[in-house]
């Protein structure tokens, strides 16, 4: 009975049907895997993006790392070689306006009349924003140049639409580009230190509290 059932079962299917079915399943699985992997940009598109001299964008930034997790909506503009402007909007105006120019970092919190003064290195940028990237590394990351490890880019027609990277402190960064313009016409005033006359100077810890809206005891 057992042999007949086995032989009957095998005779019910054309020879090679099982391998064909397995091949179909494998192809479907491979197709699903390929669908999740961002396709690379063409060399021409990647080269043009990397050569971007000025950039204006609206971003959603997510960070998960040793200091916790956070999400922010950010307005960011840069002009190479060393001009970077970051604004974090709030309910009644900008919560933060930070400008890196040359080797000086000036970050103001208008509603609190507070200012953080630092340098344009990865350490001071991390102290303010919890993202361990220098301004130039931020510029590179946004135009698809590999920064950090496990660097993955989902490309649009000309610029990245999403960038993921693991930074040197093992933080995982995800940037979703909602809108971006390359070779944007940007005024010189955008990269001047934000006005902060009469503002009190705060350290990095208080600056981060102000950024996330955390009250100090």
mmCIF file of the C-alpha atoms, coordinates in Angstrom:
data_MODEL
# 
_entry.id   MODEL 
# 
loop_
_atom_site.group_PDB 
_atom_site.id 
_atom_site.type_symbol 
_atom_site.label_atom_id 
_atom_site.label_alt_id 
_atom_site.label_comp_id 
_atom_site.label_asym_id 
_atom_site.label_entity_id 
_atom_site.label_seq_id 
_atom_site.pdbx_PDB_ins_code 
_atom_site.Cartn_x 
_atom_site.Cartn_y 
_atom_site.Cartn_z 
_atom_site.occupancy 
_atom_site.B_iso_or_equiv 
_atom_site.pdbx_formal_charge 
_atom_site.auth_seq_id 
_atom_site.auth_comp_id 
_atom_site.auth_asym_id 
_atom_site.auth_atom_id 
_atom_site.pdbx_PDB_model_num 
ATOM 1   C CA . UNK A 1 1   ? 0.000  0.000  0.000   1.00 0.00 ? 1   UNK A CA 1 
ATOM 2   C CA . UNK A 1 2   ? 2.714  2.375  0.880   1.00 0.00 ? 2   UNK A CA 1 
ATOM 3   C CA . UNK A 1 3   ? 4.609  1.698  -2.315  1.00 0.00 ? 3   UNK A CA 1 
ATOM 4   C CA . UNK A 1 4   ? 1.483  2.051  -4.450  1.00 0.00 ? 4   UNK A CA 1 
ATOM 5   C CA . UNK A 1 5   ? 0.586  5.323  -2.810  1.00 0.00 ? 5   UNK A CA 1 
ATOM 6   C CA . UNK A 1 6   ? 4.080  6.606  -3.366  1.00 0.00 ? 6   UNK A CA 1 
ATOM 7   C CA . UNK A 1 7   ? 4.211  5.452  -6.963  1.00 0.00 ? 7   UNK A CA 1 
ATOM 8   C CA . UNK A 1 8   ? 0.700  6.690  -7.638  1.00 0.00 ? 8   UNK A CA 1 
ATOM 9   C CA . UNK A 1 9   ? 1.576  10.054 -6.235  1.00 0.00 ? 9   UNK A CA 1 
ATOM 10  C CA . UNK A 1 10  ? 4.672  10.334 -8.353  1.00 0.00 ? 10  UNK A CA 1 
ATOM 11  C CA . UNK A 1 11  ? 2.879  9.228  -11.502 1.00 0.00 ? 11  UNK A CA 1 
ATOM 12  C CA . UNK A 1 12  ? 0.233  11.903 -10.972 1.00 0.00 ? 12  UNK A CA 1 
ATOM 13  C CA . UNK A 1 13  ? 2.799  14.669 -11.700 1.00 0.00 ? 13  UNK A CA 1 
ATOM 14  C CA . UNK A 1 14  ? 4.811  15.072 -14.882 1.00 0.00 ? 14  UNK A CA 1 
ATOM 15  C CA . UNK A 1 15  ? 8.512  14.468 -14.452 1.00 0.00 ? 15  UNK A CA 1 
ATOM 16  C CA . UNK A 1 16  ? 10.299 17.735 -13.622 1.00 0.00 ? 16  UNK A CA 1 
ATOM 17  C CA . UNK A 1 17  ? 7.194  19.458 -12.211 1.00 0.00 ? 17  UNK A CA 1 
ATOM 18  C CA . UNK A 1 18  ? 8.612  19.623 -8.686  1.00 0.00 ? 18  UNK A CA 1 
ATOM 19  C CA . UNK A 1 19  ? 11.927 21.192 -9.788  1.00 0.00 ? 19  UNK A CA 1 
ATOM 20  C CA . UNK A 1 20  ? 9.976  23.638 -11.932 1.00 0.00 ? 20  UNK A CA 1 
ATOM 21  C CA . UNK A 1 21  ? 7.801  24.605 -8.974  1.00 0.00 ? 21  UNK A CA 1 
ATOM 22  C CA . UNK A 1 22  ? 10.857 25.051 -6.799  1.00 0.00 ? 22  UNK A CA 1 
ATOM 23  C CA . UNK A 1 23  ? 12.455 27.206 -9.469  1.00 0.00 ? 23  UNK A CA 1 
ATOM 24  C CA . UNK A 1 24  ? 9.334  29.369 -9.575  1.00 0.00 ? 24  UNK A CA 1 
ATOM 25  C CA . UNK A 1 25  ? 9.334  29.798 -5.798  1.00 0.00 ? 25  UNK A CA 1 
ATOM 26  C CA . UNK A 1 26  ? 13.034 30.645 -5.834  1.00 0.00 ? 26  UNK A CA 1 
ATOM 27  C CA . UNK A 1 27  ? 12.472 33.212 -8.558  1.00 0.00 ? 27  UNK A CA 1 
ATOM 28  C CA . UNK A 1 28  ? 9.632  34.801 -6.596  1.00 0.00 ? 28  UNK A CA 1 
ATOM 29  C CA . UNK A 1 29  ? 11.758 34.965 -3.469  1.00 0.00 ? 29  UNK A CA 1 
ATOM 30  C CA . UNK A 1 30  ? 14.654 36.478 -5.365  1.00 0.00 ? 30  UNK A CA 1 
ATOM 31  C CA . UNK A 1 31  ? 12.308 38.975 -6.938  1.00 0.00 ? 31  UNK A CA 1 
ATOM 32  C CA . UNK A 1 32  ? 10.939 39.956 -3.534  1.00 0.00 ? 32  UNK A CA 1 
ATOM 33  C CA . UNK A 1 33  ? 14.458 40.358 -2.204  1.00 0.00 ? 33  UNK A CA 1 
ATOM 34  C CA . UNK A 1 34  ? 15.476 42.513 -5.132  1.00 0.00 ? 34  UNK A CA 1 
ATOM 35  C CA . UNK A 1 35  ? 12.386 44.675 -4.675  1.00 0.00 ? 35  UNK A CA 1 
ATOM 36  C CA . UNK A 1 36  ? 13.470 45.636 -1.175  1.00 0.00 ? 36  UNK A CA 1 
ATOM 37  C CA . UNK A 1 37  ? 17.016 46.606 -2.179  1.00 0.00 ? 37  UNK A CA 1 
ATOM 38  C CA . UNK A 1 38  ? 17.274 50.198 -3.463  1.00 0.00 ? 38  UNK A CA 1 
ATOM 39  C CA . UNK A 1 39  ? 18.511 50.211 -7.058  1.00 0.00 ? 39  UNK A CA 1 
ATOM 40  C CA . UNK A 1 40  ? 21.764 52.139 -7.489  1.00 0.00 ? 40  UNK A CA 1 
ATOM 41  C CA . UNK A 1 41  ? 21.904 55.386 -9.395  1.00 0.00 ? 41  UNK A CA 1 
ATOM 42  C CA . UNK A 1 42  ? 23.636 55.426 -12.731 1.00 0.00 ? 42  UNK A CA 1 
ATOM 43  C CA . UNK A 1 43  ? 27.278 56.589 -12.550 1.00 0.00 ? 43  UNK A CA 1 
ATOM 44  C CA . UNK A 1 44  ? 26.290 59.807 -14.321 1.00 0.00 ? 44  UNK A CA 1 
ATOM 45  C CA . UNK A 1 45  ? 23.481 60.636 -11.868 1.00 0.00 ? 45  UNK A CA 1 
ATOM 46  C CA . UNK A 1 46  ? 25.655 59.789 -8.846  1.00 0.00 ? 46  UNK A CA 1 
ATOM 47  C CA . UNK A 1 47  ? 28.525 61.931 -10.153 1.00 0.00 ? 47  UNK A CA 1 
ATOM 48  C CA . UNK A 1 48  ? 26.257 64.935 -10.811 1.00 0.00 ? 48  UNK A CA 1 
ATOM 49  C CA . UNK A 1 49  ? 24.703 64.617 -7.335  1.00 0.00 ? 49  UNK A CA 1 
ATOM 50  C CA . UNK A 1 50  ? 28.094 64.351 -5.633  1.00 0.00 ? 50  UNK A CA 1 
ATOM 51  C CA . UNK A 1 51  ? 29.233 67.519 -7.427  1.00 0.00 ? 51  UNK A CA 1 
ATOM 52  C CA . UNK A 1 52  ? 26.274 69.545 -6.112  1.00 0.00 ? 52  UNK A CA 1 
ATOM 53  C CA . UNK A 1 53  ? 27.536 72.912 -4.902  1.00 0.00 ? 53  UNK A CA 1 
ATOM 54  C CA . UNK A 1 54  ? 24.341 74.192 -3.271  1.00 0.00 ? 54  UNK A CA 1 
ATOM 55  C CA . UNK A 1 55  ? 21.291 72.393 -1.928  1.00 0.00 ? 55  UNK A CA 1 
ATOM 56  C CA . UNK A 1 56  ? 17.984 73.354 -0.328  1.00 0.00 ? 56  UNK A CA 1 
ATOM 57  C CA . UNK A 1 57  ? 15.669 70.770 1.228   1.00 0.00 ? 57  UNK A CA 1 
ATOM 58  C CA . UNK A 1 58  ? 12.940 69.697 3.618   1.00 0.00 ? 58  UNK A CA 1 
ATOM 59  C CA . UNK A 1 59  ? 13.776 66.508 5.519   1.00 0.00 ? 59  UNK A CA 1 
ATOM 60  C CA . UNK A 1 60  ? 12.499 64.063 8.091   1.00 0.00 ? 60  UNK A CA 1 
ATOM 61  C CA . UNK A 1 61  ? 15.344 62.777 10.263  1.00 0.00 ? 61  UNK A CA 1 
ATOM 62  C CA . UNK A 1 62  ? 15.228 59.723 12.521  1.00 0.00 ? 62  UNK A CA 1 
ATOM 63  C CA . UNK A 1 63  ? 18.073 58.711 14.825  1.00 0.00 ? 63  UNK A CA 1 
ATOM 64  C CA . UNK A 1 64  ? 18.461 55.682 17.064  1.00 0.00 ? 64  UNK A CA 1 
ATOM 65  C CA . UNK A 1 65  ? 21.592 55.350 19.141  1.00 0.00 ? 65  UNK A CA 1 
ATOM 66  C CA . UNK A 1 66  ? 23.295 55.328 22.544  1.00 0.00 ? 66  UNK A CA 1 
ATOM 67  C CA . UNK A 1 67  ? 21.572 58.564 23.581  1.00 0.00 ? 67  UNK A CA 1 
ATOM 68  C CA . UNK A 1 68  ? 18.106 57.305 22.670  1.00 0.00 ? 68  UNK A CA 1 
ATOM 69  C CA . UNK A 1 69  ? 15.770 57.821 19.770  1.00 0.00 ? 69  UNK A CA 1 
ATOM 70  C CA . UNK A 1 70  ? 14.380 60.924 18.163  1.00 0.00 ? 70  UNK A CA 1 
ATOM 71  C CA . UNK A 1 71  ? 12.657 62.321 15.100  1.00 0.00 ? 71  UNK A CA 1 
ATOM 72  C CA . UNK A 1 72  ? 12.718 65.828 13.717  1.00 0.00 ? 72  UNK A CA 1 
ATOM 73  C CA . UNK A 1 73  ? 11.471 67.674 10.692  1.00 0.00 ? 73  UNK A CA 1 
ATOM 74  C CA . UNK A 1 74  ? 14.327 69.796 9.375   1.00 0.00 ? 74  UNK A CA 1 
ATOM 75  C CA . UNK A 1 75  ? 14.839 72.525 6.793   1.00 0.00 ? 75  UNK A CA 1 
ATOM 76  C CA . UNK A 1 76  ? 18.424 72.261 5.560   1.00 0.00 ? 76  UNK A CA 1 
ATOM 77  C CA . UNK A 1 77  ? 20.477 74.192 3.059   1.00 0.00 ? 77  UNK A CA 1 
ATOM 78  C CA . UNK A 1 78  ? 24.145 74.044 2.215   1.00 0.00 ? 78  UNK A CA 1 
ATOM 79  C CA . UNK A 1 79  ? 26.639 75.797 0.017   1.00 0.00 ? 79  UNK A CA 1 
ATOM 80  C CA . UNK A 1 80  ? 30.023 74.233 -0.455  1.00 0.00 ? 80  UNK A CA 1 
ATOM 81  C CA . UNK A 1 81  ? 32.665 74.281 0.749   1.00 0.00 ? 81  UNK A CA 1 
ATOM 82  C CA . UNK A 1 82  ? 31.641 75.107 4.310   1.00 0.00 ? 82  UNK A CA 1 
ATOM 83  C CA . UNK A 1 83  ? 28.199 76.731 4.577   1.00 0.00 ? 83  UNK A CA 1 
ATOM 84  C CA . UNK A 1 84  ? 25.420 74.778 6.305   1.00 0.00 ? 84  UNK A CA 1 
ATOM 85  C CA . UNK A 1 85  ? 22.097 76.053 7.659   1.00 0.00 ? 85  UNK A CA 1 
ATOM 86  C CA . UNK A 1 86  ? 19.665 73.939 9.665   1.00 0.00 ? 86  UNK A CA 1 
ATOM 87  C CA . UNK A 1 87  ? 16.245 75.062 10.875  1.00 0.00 ? 87  UNK A CA 1 
ATOM 88  C CA . UNK A 1 88  ? 13.917 73.047 13.083  1.00 0.00 ? 88  UNK A CA 1 
ATOM 89  C CA . UNK A 1 89  ? 10.403 74.494 12.833  1.00 0.00 ? 89  UNK A CA 1 
ATOM 90  C CA . UNK A 1 90  ? 8.221  74.854 15.898  1.00 0.00 ? 90  UNK A CA 1 
ATOM 91  C CA . UNK A 1 91  ? 4.550  75.658 16.442  1.00 0.00 ? 91  UNK A CA 1 
ATOM 92  C CA . UNK A 1 92  ? 5.114  79.423 16.514  1.00 0.00 ? 92  UNK A CA 1 
ATOM 93  C CA . UNK A 1 93  ? 8.288  79.837 14.481  1.00 0.00 ? 93  UNK A CA 1 
ATOM 94  C CA . UNK A 1 94  ? 11.734 78.311 14.291  1.00 0.00 ? 94  UNK A CA 1 
ATOM 95  C CA . UNK A 1 95  ? 12.670 76.284 17.358  1.00 0.00 ? 95  UNK A CA 1 
ATOM 96  C CA . UNK A 1 96  ? 16.311 76.178 16.250  1.00 0.00 ? 96  UNK A CA 1 
ATOM 97  C CA . UNK A 1 97  ? 18.385 78.021 13.657  1.00 0.00 ? 97  UNK A CA 1 
ATOM 98  C CA . UNK A 1 98  ? 21.930 76.671 13.380  1.00 0.00 ? 98  UNK A CA 1 
ATOM 99  C CA . UNK A 1 99  ? 24.545 77.943 10.954  1.00 0.00 ? 99  UNK A CA 1 
ATOM 100 C CA . UNK A 1 100 ? 27.950 76.403 10.363  1.00 0.00 ? 100 UNK A CA 1 
ATOM 101 C CA . UNK A 1 101 ? 30.298 78.614 8.382   1.00 0.00 ? 101 UNK A CA 1 
ATOM 102 C CA . UNK A 1 102 ? 34.057 78.343 8.239   1.00 0.00 ? 102 UNK A CA 1 
ATOM 103 C CA . UNK A 1 103 ? 34.997 76.833 11.582  1.00 0.00 ? 103 UNK A CA 1 
ATOM 104 C CA . UNK A 1 104 ? 32.236 78.480 13.662  1.00 0.00 ? 104 UNK A CA 1 
ATOM 105 C CA . UNK A 1 105 ? 28.919 76.939 14.669  1.00 0.00 ? 105 UNK A CA 1 
ATOM 106 C CA . UNK A 1 106 ? 26.181 79.296 15.918  1.00 0.00 ? 106 UNK A CA 1 
ATOM 107 C CA . UNK A 1 107 ? 22.872 77.826 17.065  1.00 0.00 ? 107 UNK A CA 1 
ATOM 108 C CA . UNK A 1 108 ? 20.075 80.035 18.369  1.00 0.00 ? 108 UNK A CA 1 
ATOM 109 C CA . UNK A 1 109 ? 16.802 79.156 20.063  1.00 0.00 ? 109 UNK A CA 1 
ATOM 110 C CA . UNK A 1 110 ? 14.686 82.258 19.358  1.00 0.00 ? 110 UNK A CA 1 
ATOM 111 C CA . UNK A 1 111 ? 11.783 81.549 21.698  1.00 0.00 ? 111 UNK A CA 1 
ATOM 112 C CA . UNK A 1 112 ? 14.184 80.950 24.614  1.00 0.00 ? 112 UNK A CA 1 
ATOM 113 C CA . UNK A 1 113 ? 16.585 83.751 23.599  1.00 0.00 ? 113 UNK A CA 1 
ATOM 114 C CA . UNK A 1 114 ? 19.455 81.317 23.987  1.00 0.00 ? 114 UNK A CA 1 
ATOM 115 C CA . UNK A 1 115 ? 22.543 80.601 21.885  1.00 0.00 ? 115 UNK A CA 1 
ATOM 116 C CA . UNK A 1 116 ? 24.999 77.711 21.673  1.00 0.00 ? 116 UNK A CA 1 
ATOM 117 C CA . UNK A 1 117 ? 28.439 78.506 20.259  1.00 0.00 ? 117 UNK A CA 1 
ATOM 118 C CA . UNK A 1 118 ? 30.720 75.744 19.002  1.00 0.00 ? 118 UNK A CA 1 
ATOM 119 C CA . UNK A 1 119 ? 33.022 74.594 16.256  1.00 0.00 ? 119 UNK A CA 1 
ATOM 120 C CA . UNK A 1 120 ? 32.223 72.934 12.951  1.00 0.00 ? 120 UNK A CA 1 
ATOM 121 C CA . UNK A 1 121 ? 33.491 69.483 13.827  1.00 0.00 ? 121 UNK A CA 1 
ATOM 122 C CA . UNK A 1 122 ? 31.673 66.201 14.302  1.00 0.00 ? 122 UNK A CA 1 
ATOM 123 C CA . UNK A 1 123 ? 31.984 66.434 18.094  1.00 0.00 ? 123 UNK A CA 1 
ATOM 124 C CA . UNK A 1 124 ? 30.233 69.799 18.421  1.00 0.00 ? 124 UNK A CA 1 
ATOM 125 C CA . UNK A 1 125 ? 27.610 68.890 15.851  1.00 0.00 ? 125 UNK A CA 1 
ATOM 126 C CA . UNK A 1 126 ? 26.894 65.766 17.867  1.00 0.00 ? 126 UNK A CA 1 
ATOM 127 C CA . UNK A 1 127 ? 26.789 67.803 21.092  1.00 0.00 ? 127 UNK A CA 1 
ATOM 128 C CA . UNK A 1 128 ? 24.061 69.966 19.562  1.00 0.00 ? 128 UNK A CA 1 
ATOM 129 C CA . UNK A 1 129 ? 22.126 67.574 17.311  1.00 0.00 ? 129 UNK A CA 1 
ATOM 130 C CA . UNK A 1 130 ? 23.162 64.095 18.550  1.00 0.00 ? 130 UNK A CA 1 
ATOM 131 C CA . UNK A 1 131 ? 24.339 63.320 14.996  1.00 0.00 ? 131 UNK A CA 1 
ATOM 132 C CA . UNK A 1 132 ? 28.061 62.611 14.841  1.00 0.00 ? 132 UNK A CA 1 
ATOM 133 C CA . UNK A 1 133 ? 28.773 64.119 11.435  1.00 0.00 ? 133 UNK A CA 1 
ATOM 134 C CA . UNK A 1 134 ? 30.716 67.212 10.456  1.00 0.00 ? 134 UNK A CA 1 
ATOM 135 C CA . UNK A 1 135 ? 28.955 69.724 8.186   1.00 0.00 ? 135 UNK A CA 1 
ATOM 136 C CA . UNK A 1 136 ? 30.872 68.458 5.160   1.00 0.00 ? 136 UNK A CA 1 
ATOM 137 C CA . UNK A 1 137 ? 29.915 64.867 5.979   1.00 0.00 ? 137 UNK A CA 1 
ATOM 138 C CA . UNK A 1 138 ? 26.269 65.947 6.228   1.00 0.00 ? 138 UNK A CA 1 
ATOM 139 C CA . UNK A 1 139 ? 26.529 67.546 2.790   1.00 0.00 ? 139 UNK A CA 1 
ATOM 140 C CA . UNK A 1 140 ? 28.058 64.397 1.332   1.00 0.00 ? 140 UNK A CA 1 
ATOM 141 C CA . UNK A 1 141 ? 25.475 62.122 2.918   1.00 0.00 ? 141 UNK A CA 1 
ATOM 142 C CA . UNK A 1 142 ? 22.561 64.089 1.454   1.00 0.00 ? 142 UNK A CA 1 
ATOM 143 C CA . UNK A 1 143 ? 23.878 63.850 -2.102  1.00 0.00 ? 143 UNK A CA 1 
ATOM 144 C CA . UNK A 1 144 ? 24.576 60.121 -1.947  1.00 0.00 ? 144 UNK A CA 1 
ATOM 145 C CA . UNK A 1 145 ? 28.284 60.039 -1.117  1.00 0.00 ? 145 UNK A CA 1 
ATOM 146 C CA . UNK A 1 146 ? 28.943 57.115 1.281   1.00 0.00 ? 146 UNK A CA 1 
ATOM 147 C CA . UNK A 1 147 ? 29.288 58.246 4.891   1.00 0.00 ? 147 UNK A CA 1 
ATOM 148 C CA . UNK A 1 148 ? 29.590 55.866 7.830   1.00 0.00 ? 148 UNK A CA 1 
ATOM 149 C CA . UNK A 1 149 ? 28.934 52.157 7.406   1.00 0.00 ? 149 UNK A CA 1 
ATOM 150 C CA . UNK A 1 150 ? 25.936 50.237 6.078   1.00 0.00 ? 150 UNK A CA 1 
ATOM 151 C CA . UNK A 1 151 ? 25.254 53.197 3.794   1.00 0.00 ? 151 UNK A CA 1 
ATOM 152 C CA . UNK A 1 152 ? 22.083 52.745 1.730   1.00 0.00 ? 152 UNK A CA 1 
ATOM 153 C CA . UNK A 1 153 ? 20.496 55.220 -0.655  1.00 0.00 ? 153 UNK A CA 1 
ATOM 154 C CA . UNK A 1 154 ? 17.115 55.186 -2.361  1.00 0.00 ? 154 UNK A CA 1 
ATOM 155 C CA . UNK A 1 155 ? 17.469 57.451 -5.372  1.00 0.00 ? 155 UNK A CA 1 
ATOM 156 C CA . UNK A 1 156 ? 15.080 59.758 -7.137  1.00 0.00 ? 156 UNK A CA 1 
ATOM 157 C CA . UNK A 1 157 ? 15.686 60.956 -10.691 1.00 0.00 ? 157 UNK A CA 1 
ATOM 158 C CA . UNK A 1 158 ? 18.593 63.214 -9.710  1.00 0.00 ? 158 UNK A CA 1 
ATOM 159 C CA . UNK A 1 159 ? 19.077 63.148 -5.904  1.00 0.00 ? 159 UNK A CA 1 
ATOM 160 C CA . UNK A 1 160 ? 18.623 60.738 -3.008  1.00 0.00 ? 160 UNK A CA 1 
ATOM 161 C CA . UNK A 1 161 ? 15.100 60.424 -1.629  1.00 0.00 ? 161 UNK A CA 1 
ATOM 162 C CA . UNK A 1 162 ? 16.132 58.391 1.403   1.00 0.00 ? 162 UNK A CA 1 
ATOM 163 C CA . UNK A 1 163 ? 19.497 57.778 3.038   1.00 0.00 ? 163 UNK A CA 1 
ATOM 164 C CA . UNK A 1 164 ? 20.336 55.329 5.806   1.00 0.00 ? 164 UNK A CA 1 
ATOM 165 C CA . UNK A 1 165 ? 23.702 54.986 7.528   1.00 0.00 ? 165 UNK A CA 1 
ATOM 166 C CA . UNK A 1 166 ? 25.295 53.672 10.688  1.00 0.00 ? 166 UNK A CA 1 
ATOM 167 C CA . UNK A 1 167 ? 27.550 56.322 12.225  1.00 0.00 ? 167 UNK A CA 1 
ATOM 168 C CA . UNK A 1 168 ? 30.847 55.900 14.062  1.00 0.00 ? 168 UNK A CA 1 
ATOM 169 C CA . UNK A 1 169 ? 29.107 55.773 17.464  1.00 0.00 ? 169 UNK A CA 1 
ATOM 170 C CA . UNK A 1 170 ? 26.812 52.981 16.140  1.00 0.00 ? 170 UNK A CA 1 
ATOM 171 C CA . UNK A 1 171 ? 23.840 55.344 15.877  1.00 0.00 ? 171 UNK A CA 1 
ATOM 172 C CA . UNK A 1 172 ? 21.467 54.497 13.031  1.00 0.00 ? 172 UNK A CA 1 
ATOM 173 C CA . UNK A 1 173 ? 20.461 57.499 10.959  1.00 0.00 ? 173 UNK A CA 1 
ATOM 174 C CA . UNK A 1 174 ? 17.612 57.685 8.475   1.00 0.00 ? 174 UNK A CA 1 
ATOM 175 C CA . UNK A 1 175 ? 16.946 60.784 6.384   1.00 0.00 ? 175 UNK A CA 1 
ATOM 176 C CA . UNK A 1 176 ? 13.804 61.002 4.267   1.00 0.00 ? 176 UNK A CA 1 
ATOM 177 C CA . UNK A 1 177 ? 13.950 63.784 1.690   1.00 0.00 ? 177 UNK A CA 1 
ATOM 178 C CA . UNK A 1 178 ? 10.505 65.307 1.228   1.00 0.00 ? 178 UNK A CA 1 
ATOM 179 C CA . UNK A 1 179 ? 11.688 68.032 -1.135  1.00 0.00 ? 179 UNK A CA 1 
ATOM 180 C CA . UNK A 1 180 ? 15.121 68.989 -2.436  1.00 0.00 ? 180 UNK A CA 1 
ATOM 181 C CA . UNK A 1 181 ? 16.642 71.313 -4.996  1.00 0.00 ? 181 UNK A CA 1 
ATOM 182 C CA . UNK A 1 182 ? 20.203 71.026 -6.266  1.00 0.00 ? 182 UNK A CA 1 
ATOM 183 C CA . UNK A 1 183 ? 22.180 74.087 -7.364  1.00 0.00 ? 183 UNK A CA 1 
ATOM 184 C CA . UNK A 1 184 ? 19.723 76.245 -5.453  1.00 0.00 ? 184 UNK A CA 1 
ATOM 185 C CA . UNK A 1 185 ? 20.174 80.015 -5.478  1.00 0.00 ? 185 UNK A CA 1 
ATOM 186 C CA . UNK A 1 186 ? 20.913 80.814 -1.833  1.00 0.00 ? 186 UNK A CA 1 
ATOM 187 C CA . UNK A 1 187 ? 21.498 84.256 -0.362  1.00 0.00 ? 187 UNK A CA 1 
ATOM 188 C CA . UNK A 1 188 ? 24.726 84.997 1.489   1.00 0.00 ? 188 UNK A CA 1 
ATOM 189 C CA . UNK A 1 189 ? 22.630 86.014 4.500   1.00 0.00 ? 189 UNK A CA 1 
ATOM 190 C CA . UNK A 1 190 ? 21.468 82.403 4.894   1.00 0.00 ? 190 UNK A CA 1 
ATOM 191 C CA . UNK A 1 191 ? 24.966 81.444 6.024   1.00 0.00 ? 191 UNK A CA 1 
ATOM 192 C CA . UNK A 1 192 ? 25.632 84.385 8.307   1.00 0.00 ? 192 UNK A CA 1 
ATOM 193 C CA . UNK A 1 193 ? 25.482 83.723 12.063  1.00 0.00 ? 193 UNK A CA 1 
ATOM 194 C CA . UNK A 1 194 ? 21.869 84.142 13.223  1.00 0.00 ? 194 UNK A CA 1 
ATOM 195 C CA . UNK A 1 195 ? 21.309 87.325 15.264  1.00 0.00 ? 195 UNK A CA 1 
ATOM 196 C CA . UNK A 1 196 ? 21.674 86.612 18.982  1.00 0.00 ? 196 UNK A CA 1 
ATOM 197 C CA . UNK A 1 197 ? 22.418 89.930 20.654  1.00 0.00 ? 197 UNK A CA 1 
ATOM 198 C CA . UNK A 1 198 ? 21.264 89.807 24.269  1.00 0.00 ? 198 UNK A CA 1 
ATOM 199 C CA . UNK A 1 199 ? 20.792 86.018 24.198  1.00 0.00 ? 199 UNK A CA 1 
ATOM 200 C CA . UNK A 1 200 ? 22.131 83.948 27.064  1.00 0.00 ? 200 UNK A CA 1 
ATOM 201 C CA . UNK A 1 201 ? 24.792 81.376 26.207  1.00 0.00 ? 201 UNK A CA 1 
ATOM 202 C CA . UNK A 1 202 ? 23.932 77.738 26.934  1.00 0.00 ? 202 UNK A CA 1 
ATOM 203 C CA . UNK A 1 203 ? 26.014 74.576 27.019  1.00 0.00 ? 203 UNK A CA 1 
ATOM 204 C CA . UNK A 1 204 ? 25.416 71.516 24.865  1.00 0.00 ? 204 UNK A CA 1 
ATOM 205 C CA . UNK A 1 205 ? 23.242 69.743 27.439  1.00 0.00 ? 205 UNK A CA 1 
ATOM 206 C CA . UNK A 1 206 ? 20.824 72.654 27.743  1.00 0.00 ? 206 UNK A CA 1 
ATOM 207 C CA . UNK A 1 207 ? 20.886 73.182 23.980  1.00 0.00 ? 207 UNK A CA 1 
ATOM 208 C CA . UNK A 1 208 ? 19.695 69.606 23.422  1.00 0.00 ? 208 UNK A CA 1 
ATOM 209 C CA . UNK A 1 209 ? 16.978 70.082 26.052  1.00 0.00 ? 209 UNK A CA 1 
ATOM 210 C CA . UNK A 1 210 ? 15.774 73.197 24.234  1.00 0.00 ? 210 UNK A CA 1 
ATOM 211 C CA . UNK A 1 211 ? 15.852 71.361 20.912  1.00 0.00 ? 211 UNK A CA 1 
ATOM 212 C CA . UNK A 1 212 ? 13.559 68.563 22.077  1.00 0.00 ? 212 UNK A CA 1 
ATOM 213 C CA . UNK A 1 213 ? 11.413 70.841 24.234  1.00 0.00 ? 213 UNK A CA 1 
ATOM 214 C CA . UNK A 1 214 ? 12.499 69.285 27.516  1.00 0.00 ? 214 UNK A CA 1 
ATOM 215 C CA . UNK A 1 215 ? 12.193 71.477 30.595  1.00 0.00 ? 215 UNK A CA 1 
ATOM 216 C CA . UNK A 1 216 ? 15.107 71.687 32.965  1.00 0.00 ? 216 UNK A CA 1 
ATOM 217 C CA . UNK A 1 217 ? 14.602 71.351 36.683  1.00 0.00 ? 217 UNK A CA 1 
# 
